[in-house]
Amino acid sequence: MPRRRNSPSTSTVSRGPQPAERPADRPGAYSRLRELAPDLVSAYEALSRHAAAAGPLDAGTLATVKLALSVGRGSWRAVHAHARKALEAGVDPAVLRQVAIAAVPVLGLHAALDAVRWIDEVIAERS
């Protein structure tokens, strides 16, 4: 039976609930993990540095690649983090939006719409 045009997406990627904005006095999850397991976070950060140094990508390109991977995973938190890093590295906001738009044929319209919204949230924070 063919899918109806207005039927919900059948994507298997769980988007999960959208996190509420956290109060300023409550540490973020990463800060909390650092408190709970500082050696683990230090090892993770070292791994990240080694992975970044393993090839010729500059910081902006690497952040854009990580953004694309995060979009593919459907991770709100990771999309926000890597979009911020890309902007901090000087990547043009239009490039970040193109990552989301490029997701349409690969991940589907709904995943791309989520990515556009999440990236726009980060861009709006910076404005």
MONOR-V721608 format. One record per pair of residues at least 6 apart in sequence whose ideal C-beta (glycine too) atoms are under 6 Angstrom apart, sorted by the first residue. I is the first residue (numbers start at 1). J is the second residue. Records with the same first field share a line. If there is no record, write none. Layout:
I->J, J
//
This chain:
9->108, 110
11->108
13->74
15->74, 114
33->41
34->41
52->62
59->89
60->89, 90, 91
63->82, 85, 86, 89
64->86, 91
66->82
67->82, 83, 86, 99
68->99
70->78, 79, 82
71->79, 103, 115
76->118
79->118
80->122
83->96, 119, 122
84->122
86->96
87->126
93->123
96->119
100->112, 115, 116, 119
103->111, 112, 115
104->112
//
